[in-house]
Amino acid sequence: MALVLSFIHQGFQYYHETQDPRTTDLLVVNPPWLPVALVGGYLYFVLSLGPKLMQDRKAFNLRTLLLVYNVLQVAANAYLSCNGTYLLLSKGWSWSCQPFDKSTSELAMTEVQLSYYYVLLKLADLIDTVFFVLRKKQSHVSFLHVYHHTVMVLVPFIFMRNYPTGHCSLLGLLNTYVHAAMYFYFFMTVYRPELVKDVRWKKYLTMMQMGQFVILAVYFGQPALRGLDCGIPVYWFWLGMVQAVFMLAMFADFYKKAYLQRKVK
């Protein structure tokens, strides 16, 4: 037990000491346990407390709130994707190994800022599940949904806090493109559901998600498998690659059950 506690203490100390100095004054990033606490509260509410509170209550009508939330999500994701693309084109990008930029140049600080905004946006994504609970759509609170939202807070937070520039930034850029399309679809399902009732809309969005993870698996796999020095410990690239493959497998399983098997039936 003493060895386990010692290992945890040493890991936390290393994690604290490797924080990028450009992120020390950012809200939510400090203290480092805050995002973990927020995710813990999220899991407790959507899996336990929320369903219990809604058990004997009528589902809330959140139409107006959903419209506003989805519009804001589309705008925020579009803002990050456009600015991220412009930044990528401005500084140049290496597909195989983008160096970690430790400088305080204008482009580097812009990348740090966009990474920070992305982490805040991932926290806002958690509200999506809360709406499911309040509308008594607990069947939507699947393992894939909850796991995806949880990981997409914690992993980008670690990257942003310690390595806010460099090879890992493409994860956020691709994700904002996919989420801009996804939240626009969610908006339309509330505003004009008759226009998107065709199952192909959901099918194409799932394919976009899967395509994103294929790209990320290859992207993180290059420095991981080739042992390239991109200014970041190589185990982070292994984490990114394994996580992308795992998410691809789960989305592929969902795609099979939701579209292929349904078509057969």
C-alpha positions in Angstrom: 0.0 0.0 0.0 2.8 2.4 0.8 4.4 1.7 -2.6 1.1 2.4 -4.3 0.7 5.7 -2.5 4.3 6.6 -3.2 3.9 5.9 -6.9 0.7 8.0 -7.0 2.5 10.8 -5.2 5.5 10.7 -7.5 3.2 10.6 -10.6 1.2 13.6 -9.3 4.4 15.5 -8.5 5.8 14.8 -12.0 2.5 15.8 -13.6 2.6 19.1 -11.6 6.2 19.9 -12.4 5.8 19.4 -16.2 3.0 21.9 -16.5 3.6 24.4 -19.3 4.3 27.8 -17.8 2.0 29.4 -20.3 -1.0 27.7 -18.8 -0.5 28.3 -15.1 -2.9 31.3 -14.9 -5.7 29.8 -16.8 -9.1 29.1 -15.2 -10.1 25.4 -14.8 -6.5 24.3 -15.5 -5.5 25.2 -12.0 -6.0 23.4 -9.6 -5.4 20.3 -11.7 -8.0 18.2 -9.9 -10.8 20.5 -10.9 -11.6 18.9 -14.3 -11.5 15.5 -12.6 -13.9 16.7 -10.0 -16.3 18.2 -12.6 -16.2 14.9 -14.6 -16.9 13.0 -11.4 -19.9 15.2 -10.6 -21.1 14.7 -14.2 -20.9 10.9 -13.9 -22.7 10.9 -10.6 -25.5 13.0 -11.9 -26.2 11.4 -15.3 -25.8 7.8 -14.0 -27.3 8.0 -10.5 -28.7 11.2 -9.0 -30.4 12.5 -12.2 -32.4 9.4 -13.0 -33.5 9.1 -9.4 -34.7 12.7 -9.3 -36.5 12.3 -12.6 -38.1 9.0 -11.8 -41.4 10.4 -10.6 -41.3 13.6 -12.5 -42.5 14.6 -16.0 -39.8 15.2 -18.6 -38.8 18.8 -19.0 -39.7 20.6 -22.2 -36.3 22.2 -23.1 -37.0 23.1 -26.7 -35.9 26.7 -26.5 -32.9 25.9 -24.3 -31.8 23.2 -26.7 -32.1 25.5 -29.7 -29.9 28.1 -28.0 -27.4 25.5 -26.7 -27.0 23.9 -30.2 -26.6 27.2 -32.0 -23.9 28.3 -29.5 -22.2 25.0 -30.0 -22.2 25.3 -33.8 -20.9 28.9 -33.5 -18.1 27.9 -31.0 -17.0 24.9 -33.0 -17.0 26.8 -36.2 -15.0 29.6 -34.6 -12.3 27.1 -33.4 -12.2 25.1 -36.6 -11.8 28.3 -38.8 -9.1 29.8 -36.5 -7.4 26.5 -36.0 -7.2 26.0 -39.8 -5.8 29.5 -40.3 -3.2 28.9 -37.6 -2.2 25.5 -39.2 -1.8 27.1 -42.6 0.1 30.1 -41.1 2.8 28.2 -39.2 3.0 25.1 -41.4 2.2 21.6 -40.3 4.0 18.3 -40.3 1.8 15.3 -40.8 4.4 13.0 -39.3 5.8 15.0 -36.4 4.7 18.5 -35.5 7.3 20.0 -33.0 6.2 21.2 -29.6 6.5 25.0 -29.7 7.7 26.3 -26.3 8.0 29.9 -27.4 5.9 32.9 -26.5 5.6 34.0 -30.2 2.2 35.3 -31.4 1.4 32.0 -33.3 2.4 29.9 -30.3 0.3 31.9 -27.8 -2.6 31.8 -30.2 -2.3 28.0 -30.3 -2.3 27.9 -26.5 -5.4 30.1 -26.4 -7.3 28.0 -28.9 -6.3 24.8 -27.0 -7.7 26.4 -23.8 -11.0 27.3 -25.5 -11.2 23.8 -26.8 -11.0 22.3 -23.3 -13.7 24.7 -22.1 -15.9 23.6 -25.0 -15.4 20.0 -24.1 -16.7 20.8 -20.6 -19.7 22.4 -22.2 -20.4 19.2 -24.1 -21.2 17.5 -20.8 -24.4 19.5 -20.6 -25.7 17.5 -23.6 -26.0 14.4 -21.4 -27.7 16.4 -18.6 -30.4 17.4 -21.1 -31.0 13.7 -21.9 -31.6 13.0 -18.2 -33.9 16.0 -17.7 -35.9 15.0 -20.8 -36.1 11.4 -19.5 -34.2 10.0 -22.4 -32.0 7.8 -20.3 -31.6 5.2 -23.1 -29.5 7.8 -24.9 -27.1 7.8 -21.9 -25.1 4.8 -23.3 -21.7 3.6 -22.4 -20.3 5.0 -25.7 -21.9 8.4 -25.1 -20.7 8.8 -21.5 -17.3 7.4 -22.1 -16.7 9.6 -25.1 -17.7 12.7 -23.3 -15.6 11.8 -20.2 -12.4 11.0 -22.2 -12.9 14.1 -24.4 -12.6 16.2 -21.3 -9.8 14.5 -19.5 -7.4 13.7 -22.4 -7.5 17.2 -24.0 -7.1 18.7 -20.6 -3.9 16.8 -19.9 -2.5 17.7 -23.4 -3.6 21.3 -23.0 -2.1 21.7 -19.5 1.3 20.2 -20.3 1.7 20.3 -24.1 -0.8 22.9 -25.5 1.0 23.2 -28.9 2.5 20.7 -31.4 1.4 17.3 -32.7 -1.6 16.9 -30.3 -3.4 20.0 -31.6 -4.8 18.3 -34.7 -7.1 16.2 -32.4 -9.0 19.4 -31.4 -9.1 20.8 -34.9 -10.7 17.6 -36.4 -13.1 17.3 -33.5 -14.4 20.9 -33.9 -15.2 20.2 -37.6 -17.2 17.1 -36.7 -19.0 18.7 -33.8 -20.0 21.7 -35.8 -21.8 19.4 -38.2 -23.2 17.3 -35.3 -24.6 20.1 -33.3 -26.2 21.6 -36.5 -27.9 18.3 -36.9 -29.1 18.4 -33.3 -30.4 21.9 -33.8 -32.4 20.8 -36.9 -33.9 17.8 -35.0 -35.4 20.3 -32.6 -36.2 23.2 -35.0 -37.3 21.4 -38.1 -37.3 17.6 -37.4 -39.1 16.8 -40.6 -36.1 17.9 -42.6 -33.7 15.5 -41.0 -35.9 12.5 -40.2 -34.1 10.4 -42.9 -31.8 8.0 -41.1 -29.0 8.8 -43.5 -28.3 12.0 -41.6 -27.3 10.1 -38.5 -25.5 7.5 -40.6 -23.3 10.1 -42.2 -22.5 11.8 -38.9 -21.4 8.4 -37.5 -19.2 7.9 -40.6 -17.7 11.3 -39.9 -16.9 10.3 -36.4 -15.3 7.1 -37.6 -13.3 8.9 -40.2 -12.0 11.3 -37.6 -10.7 8.4 -35.5 -9.1 6.7 -38.4 -7.1 9.9 -39.2 -6.1 10.3 -35.5 -5.0 6.7 -35.2 -2.7 7.1 -38.2 -1.6 10.6 -37.1 -0.7 9.6 -33.5 0.7 6.3 -34.7 3.4 7.8 -36.8 5.5 9.3 -34.0 4.5 6.5 -31.7 5.6 3.6 -33.9 8.6 5.3 -35.4 9.8 6.8 -32.1 10.0 10.3 -33.4 11.2 13.2 -31.2 8.4 15.8 -31.4 9.2 17.5 -28.1 6.6 15.4 -26.2 7.2 12.0 -24.4 6.3 9.3 -26.9 3.9 7.6 -24.5 1.4 10.4 -25.1 1.3 9.4 -28.8 0.7 5.8 -27.8 -2.2 7.0 -25.7 -3.6 9.0 -28.5 -3.3 6.1 -31.0 -4.8 3.5 -28.7 -7.6 5.8 -27.7 -8.4 6.5 -31.3 -8.5 2.8 -32.2 -10.7 2.0 -29.2 -13.2 4.8 -30.1 -13.2 3.7 -33.7 -14.0 0.1 -32.6 -16.9 1.4 -30.4 -18.3 3.6 -33.1 -18.0 0.8 -35.7 -20.0 -1.5 -33.4 -22.6 1.2 -33.0 -22.7 1.7 -36.8 -23.2 -2.0 -37.3 -26.0 -2.3 -34.8 -27.8 0.9 -35.8 -27.6 0.7 -39.6 -26.4 -2.6 -41.0 -28.4 -5.0 -38.8 -31.5 -2.7 -39.0 -31.2 -2.8 -42.8 -31.1 -6.6 -42.7 -34.2 -6.8 -40.5 
